[in-house]
């Protein structure tokens, strides 16, 4: 029995098994170049790519959630590639002016597909024109209004947090997307700030409305109790 090499390190370290396989020379060369570029052993490069294929045994359309979303994202990415600073050779990720143009480009592409109508938050309406909205439904409407103000920021913060806290390797027992994004971002992950500010802001706003609703509920209960005593 031949002498075994050193124990594997990195995101796929620990107890491992041996897998022997034959590949074409050009495939091996491509894997070796990728391993050298990523700064890891050939075995870990192969395992990472195998795990990616297992975790993402889906079509691109399924990953993006539908053909329409995929098409819009392709349109946005193509437009982003056109955004640049004509007097700079820097990437838009390192040039403030070009970055700002990319932000405008993304928004402009999304605005093309904006559905008709006003972007009003969801609202619970009274059951009939004679009956008013109950204190509880009114509370729900207030929460909807507050959430609508920062829902987009909250969603972005939530996803950024998942990426920041994701494993370095590709997990097989949970959503692999955050880990893939984290790996692709590389050093850019360091730009993601500590999260929680938007969520805390939303909680504080909802808490204020809960206090107001509780007062209104107590007043209604007190008034109902007085009316019942008068009737009796």
N, C-alpha and C positions, 0 to 999 in steps of 0.2 A: 504493500500500500504506500503510495507516494506521500511525501510530506505536504501537509496542508499549509496554505498561506496564512497570513495574519487575519485576525477576526475583522469582519467588515465594520466600517464606521459610517457616520452620516445618518440621514433620516431613515435608512433601511438597515441599520446595524442590528446587532443582537443575534438571536438564533436563526440560522438560515439553512437552506438545503441546497444540494447541488443539482443543476439542470444542464445536461449536455445537449448540444444542438449544433447542426451544421448550417452555415449561412454562406451566401455568395461573397466573394472577396470585396466587391464594391459596397455591399451592405456593411461588412465589418469595418471597412475604411471610413464609411460615413459615421458609424457608431463611435469609432475611436476619435474622429475629429470632434464629434459632439461632446464626448466625455472630456476631452482635453479642454474644449472651450468652456464647459461648465465646471471644470475643476474637480472632477470626481472619477473614481475607478470605472473601468468599462462595465463591470458587473452591475454597478449601481445605475449606470446610464441605461443599460438594457432593462433592469427591473423597473425603473421609473417609466420608461416608455411602454412596457407591458402593462403596468398598472393603469397608465393613462388610457390605454385601449380598452381595458376591462371596465374601468369606471365610467368611460364615456362611449359605451357601445350604443350610441345613438347617432342619428343624423344631425347635421348642423341646424336644420330647421327645428328639430325636437328640442335641442339645447336652447335655442332662442325663443321657444314657446310658440312658434308658428311662422308660416311663410311670409306673412306681412311684416312681422317684427324683424325677421332676418333681412328682408329687402330694404327696410328703412335703415337698419344698422349698416348695411353695405353702402347705401347712399351717403350716410353720414361719414363713414370712414373714408370714402372716396373724396368727399368734399374737404375733409380734414387734411388730407394729403396735399391739397392745393393751397392751404393756408401757410404763409411764410412771411418773413421779414426780408424784403428785397435787398437790404443792405447788410444782411447777416447770414452767416453759414450755419448758425446754431439750429438745433432742433427746436420745434415749437415748445417742447417740454422745458427748454432752458432759455427761451427768449420771451420775456414778458409781453412784448408787443404781439408776437406771433401766437402766443398762448391766448391772449384776449381775442384775437381774430378767430381762433378755433372755437372758443366759447360762443361767439356770435354766429359762427357757421352752424354749429350744432343746433342752437336755438332756431335759426332761420329754417333749417331742414325740418325740424319738428313742427314749426308753425305752418308749413305747407300742408300738413295733414290734420290741422286742427279741425275738429268736428264743429258744425254750426251750433249756435246757442251760447248762453251765458254760463260761465263756469261757477255755478252756484253750488254750495255744499248741500248734501242730502238733508231733507227736512221732513219730520213727521207732521202730517197735516191732521186737523181735527176730523173725527169720523163723519161729521155733518156740519153744515153751515150754522146750525143752532148751538152745537156744543163747542166749547172752547178747548184749547189744548191743555191737557192735564199738567200738573207741576212736574211729573216724571218725564213726560214727553218733551216738555219745555227744556228740562235739564239735558235731555239727549240732544236736542237741537243746538243748545249752547255748546255742548262738547263737540258736535260736528263742526260748528263754526270755528272753534278754536283749533281743532285738528287741521282744518282746511288751510289755515294760515301758514302752517309749517310742516304739512304732511310730506311734501317733496324733500325738504331738508332732513326730516326724520328718517325717511326711507334711505336716503344717501348715507346718513350717519350709521344706520343699522347695518347696511351692507359693508361699509368701510370697517366697522368693528369686527364683522365676521372675517374679513380678509386679514385684518391685523392680528386676530387671535387664531388664525388657521394653522394647521400643522404644516411643516415644511414638505413632508412627503404627500403622496396622493392616497387618501383614506378610501377603503373599500366598503366601510360600513356606514358611511354618512355622505352628505352632499360634498362632492369633490370640487365644486366650482370655486369656493373661496381659496382653497389650496392652490388650484391652478392659477388663479389670478395673482395670488401672492408670489408664486414662483416666476410668473411672467413679468411682474413689476420689478423684481430685483431690488436695487437700491432705492427705487422710488417709494417703496413701502415706508421708508423713514419720513416721508412727507405727510403721511396720514397722522393728523393730530390726535391727542387723547380724546376719546369720545364720551358722550353722555350729556353735553350741554343742551342740545336740542330736546332730548327726551326729558331732561329735568325741567326745562322751560314749559313743555307741554303738561307735565304732571302738576306744576304749580298753577297753571291756568285752569286746569280741570278741578283742582282742589278748591279754588276760589268759587267756582260755580257750584260745587257740591255743598259748600257752606251756605251759599245763598239759597239753594234749593231746599236744604234742610230747614232753614228759617221759614221759608214759604210753606213747606209741608206742615211744620209745627203750628203756624198761624191758621192754616186750613183745618187742621185737626181740632185746635182750640175752638174755632168758630163753629165747627160741626157739633162739638160737644155742648156748646152753649145753646145751639138751636134745638138739640135733642132734649135738653133739660127744660127749655121753654115749652116744648110740645107736651112734655109729660106733666 
